[in-house]
Amino acid sequence: MKSKTRYVCRECGASHPKWAGQCGDCGAWNTLEEAVAEKPANPRFAGYAGAGEGAKVVALSQVSAAEAERTTTGLPELDRVLGGGLVQGSVVLIGGDPGIGKSTLLIQALASLSERMPALYVSGEESAEQIALRARRLGLPAERLELLTETCVERILALAARHRPRVMVMDSIQTFYSEQLSSAPGSVSQVRESAAQLVRHAKGSGTSLFLVGHVTKEGALAGPRVLEHMVDTVLYFEGEAGSQVRLVRAIKNRFGAVNELGVFAMTDKGLKQVSNPSAIFLSRHQAQVAGSAILVTREGTRPLLVEVQALVDQSPLGNPRRVALGLEQNRLAMLLAVLHRHGGVGMYDQDVFLNVVGGVRVTETAADLPVLLAVLSSFRDRPLPRGLAAFGEVGLAGEIRPVPSGEERVREAAKHGFTRILLPHANRPRRPVKGIEAIPVRRLAEALEVFGD
């Protein structure tokens, strides 16, 4: 029996029996979307969490909280982002720009997993011949990897129930459709309903599931926002155009830390893991250059050294430009105001351009101090002392505030040959770190003394 459909307004949530151009409740135009009103009972989904009549209230102390068993994917950098490996019954959504390497990464992981467990790659975009050519070009062991080219979710789930794979890849969720809806594949209702059926199958059967998602021109995952709430883990594939470096970042993870970062390098043989990413993000200049500062940042559980570059130039405009790549632009404007108020250096007639080398996107406040050092270095055309790294948050009152995991950052800088590190006074190491001089500062004026003024 085919499910009945209704039309729900995405603005106010009102339900209508048929489609109309305007919502009769809130008056919004073109907001009615098709949705399933009722669905036939399916005994295969009876094991889904929260389903069934036997649900009862239990005390939290009585719930057995055993650690989730994890399966390694064969790619340690991917395992790091997932929180240590793949959890049985988990659903992972991975998005990124076209051609960035989503399918390449997943077929590499699935080929490794297929040697230990049944694995199924479902493609709604590419033919079987195209996938086979890619696997052959990458030199992957594909003898046990099963392949399916299908776009109907009901038929995919029927075949999955017969073959019982322990891990599946759905490439991509925007190409699949449910027979219960009449709308076209890729529409909001089809994406939501297809994902809901796949998630129920994963939870009921214990199959680990990867969903590939398209992104919009703004870089967000296409489709309804509820798609990210339905899955257990959301990964974003990042990378600069023309660069070999690919970053996989965890935005949501129910089984591990968020903002964890995996680093890969794209080669003709697929994605290669980068075990020491700081070596890639650091530009070892043969001579000292002005406008360059080394930031010791932290992505998830991993400390990283990246280079922050600044260019300050006389502005021909009435409103000088503030351009930041890899950092928040509003924070750059705030830091320049702090530099003027508490450092005595005004840049109201200067264009300021800021860039984080390697395409890394830094979101933590530990970048404040290196940003100001790089900006002032470019403004004065004076390089920072050789072997100096820095981290620390700058407050509006000009104070240097501490950041988490200060001692780990100091050790990471020492490991890469840096001899001095500028850091907040509250983050000074309890014990001296061999080979590095810690310079603790409390105020911005103290930090600017590294220029020798």
Secondary structure as GFF3:
##gff-version 3
##sequence-region A 1 453
A	DSSP	beta_strand	5	9	.	.	.	ID=ss1
A	DSSP	beta_strand	15	16	.	.	.	ID=ss2
A	DSSP	beta_strand	32	36	.	.	.	ID=ss3
A	DSSP	three_ten_helix	43	45	.	.	.	ID=ss4
A	DSSP	three_ten_helix	60	62	.	.	.	ID=ss5
A	DSSP	beta_strand	70	71	.	.	.	ID=ss6
A	DSSP	alpha_helix	76	82	.	.	.	ID=ss7
A	DSSP	beta_strand	86	87	.	.	.	ID=ss8
A	DSSP	beta_strand	91	96	.	.	.	ID=ss9
A	DSSP	alpha_helix	102	113	.	.	.	ID=ss10
A	DSSP	beta_strand	119	123	.	.	.	ID=ss11
A	DSSP	alpha_helix	128	138	.	.	.	ID=ss12
A	DSSP	beta_strand	145	149	.	.	.	ID=ss13
A	DSSP	alpha_helix	153	163	.	.	.	ID=ss14
A	DSSP	beta_strand	167	171	.	.	.	ID=ss15
A	DSSP	three_ten_helix	173	175	.	.	.	ID=ss16
A	DSSP	alpha_helix	188	205	.	.	.	ID=ss17
A	DSSP	beta_strand	208	213	.	.	.	ID=ss18
A	DSSP	alpha_helix	226	230	.	.	.	ID=ss19
A	DSSP	beta_strand	233	238	.	.	.	ID=ss20
A	DSSP	beta_strand	245	253	.	.	.	ID=ss21
A	DSSP	beta_strand	261	267	.	.	.	ID=ss22
A	DSSP	beta_strand	270	273	.	.	.	ID=ss23
A	DSSP	alpha_helix	278	281	.	.	.	ID=ss24
A	DSSP	beta_strand	292	299	.	.	.	ID=ss25
A	DSSP	beta_strand	302	314	.	.	.	ID=ss26
A	DSSP	beta_strand	322	325	.	.	.	ID=ss27
A	DSSP	alpha_helix	329	343	.	.	.	ID=ss28
A	DSSP	beta_strand	350	356	.	.	.	ID=ss29
A	DSSP	three_ten_helix	357	359	.	.	.	ID=ss30
A	DSSP	three_ten_helix	365	367	.	.	.	ID=ss31
A	DSSP	alpha_helix	368	380	.	.	.	ID=ss32
A	DSSP	beta_strand	388	390	.	.	.	ID=ss33
A	DSSP	beta_strand	393	394	.	.	.	ID=ss34
A	DSSP	beta_strand	400	401	.	.	.	ID=ss35
A	DSSP	alpha_helix	406	415	.	.	.	ID=ss36
A	DSSP	beta_strand	420	424	.	.	.	ID=ss37
A	DSSP	three_ten_helix	425	427	.	.	.	ID=ss38
A	DSSP	beta_strand	437	441	.	.	.	ID=ss39
A	DSSP	alpha_helix	444	447	.	.	.	ID=ss40
A	DSSP	three_ten_helix	448	451	.	.	.	ID=ss41
###
